[in-house]
Amino acid sequence: MTDINLWVLGGIGFLAGLVGSALGIGGGVFIVPMLTVLAHLPIHVAIASSLVSIVATSATAAAEYVKGRFANIRLGILLEATTLVGAIGCGFLAVHLSSQVLAILFAVLLCYVGYRMMTAGRAVGEDALAQKDARGPSNANSRIALGGSFYDPSLNGVVSYRVRRLPQGLSAGLLAGGLSSLLGIGGGVIQVPAMNRLMQMPLKAAIGTSSFIMGITALGGCLVYSLHGYVYPVMVAPVVIGAFLGALLGSRLAARAKGIVLRRLFAVIVFIMAVVMIARGVSGGL
């Protein structure tokens, strides 16, 4: 691992940060396959490096999303309660699993999420500025107002929304936190579809909220991998720097992009990465 080009690592971090922040998934979906396939790192080291970079990516992107009011801070704090528990618990499990098992799990997850996002209908709230008048119960049993609104430049109007199915959303957060540490993905591949499809939040609000909570979730996993010696500062540093710069650009581009474009881009990319990880896992090349 001493012959790895630091510029390659930085480039991987930049691309992952750019796309990851634009989609609210932290970049781990791209960093882990790229580090294992292109940089030939062991998958446990790739996952650890990914989690560290996600902390930087999340912090950078979250600042932009909070500024633009895309992030739902109240909901993010609630979801973090379960995602952090899942992240720490599964972190201890992941360090004892084989590389092939992790690769296959990673690929199966990507296939499922890509399919759900590709086949979903029009994203919630994307072309309906009257979301504020949506019918049906929201978080009726909650004493905290979890709805929100934001100005969408691509629609040239304000989108308002309600948050539905909070208990199911918290359960999805537990799963997202577990997969974050298990596969080094940040949890956004679960959080974003869950908030958009299950909790009926506009896609951009889901992306912003996911970015807001992702850093703390990834930090929990980082601590576990660090304790087991999988975090290499020399390799992590260029990935983090690249991810930081990419996330800064990606979060700004996402605010102006149409939600349906983000959805299709999300699905296509995760399908490609799934194929790569399946091939590597089956061949035992991880």
C-alpha positions, 0 to 999 in steps of 0.5 A, a space after each residue: 500500500 506504500 506505492 499508492 499515488 496520492 494524487 489518485 487518492 485525492 482525485 477519488 475523494 474529489 469525485 466522490 465528494 462532488 457526486 456524494 454531496 449532490 445526492 446526499 449520500 456522503 460519497 462512500 458509495 463511490 469511495 469504497 469501490 474506487 479505493 478497492 478497484 482503482 487503488 487496490 486497498 483492502 476493503 476494511 481500509 477502504 471502508 475506514 478511509 471512506 468513513 473519515 472522508 464522509 465526516 469532512 464531506 458531510 460537514 462541508 455539504 451540510 453548511 450549504 444545505 443549512 444555509 439554503 434551508 434544505 436541511 430539516 434540522 429538527 428531524 435530523 436531530 431525531 433521526 441521529 438518535 437511532 443512526 448513531 446507535 446502528 453505526 456503533 453497533 455494526 461497526 464492531 461487527 464489520 471488522 470481523 467479516 471477510 472482504 468477500 462478504 462485505 463486497 457482496 453485501 455492498 453490491 446487493 444494497 446498491 442494486 436494491 436502492 438503485 432499483 427503487 430510485 430508478 422505478 420511483 415516480 415523480 419525486 415528492 414535491 418536485 413539481 408541486 409548490 402546493 405541497 403545503 396544502 397536502 392532505 393526510 396526517 403527518 407527524 400527528 403524534 409528535 409534539 415537535 413541528 417537523 415540517 419545513 419549506 425551502 426556496 427551490 431555484 430550479 422551480 423558482 418558488 417555495 416548496 413546503 412539506 410535512 413529515 409523515 411516518 416518523 416511527 418508520 423513519 426512525 427505524 430506517 435511520 437505525 438501518 442506515 446507521 448500521 450500514 454506514 459502519 458495515 459498508 462505509 457508505 455514510 447511510 445516505 443511500 438508505 436515508 435519502 430514499 426513506 425520507 423521500 419515499 417513506 416520509 414524503 419529503 421533497 428530494 432536495 430536503 431529504 438530501 439536505 437533511 441526510 447530509 446534516 446527520 451523516 457526519 456524526 453517524 460516520 464518526 461513530 464508525 470511524 472510532 470503531 475502525 480506528 480502534 482496530 487499526 484500519 485508519 491510515 492517516 497518510 492515505 486518508 488525508 488526500 481522500 479527505 482533502 479531495 472530498 472536501 473540495 468536491 463536496 463544496 462544489 457538489 452541494 452548490 450544484 445540487 441546489 440548482 439541479 432538477 430533482 428528477 435529474 438527481 434521482 436518475 443520476 443516483 440510480 445509474 451510478 449505484 448500478 455501475 458500482 454494484 456490478 463492479 463490487 459483485 465482480 470483485 467479490 465473486 472473483 475474490 479480488 478484494 
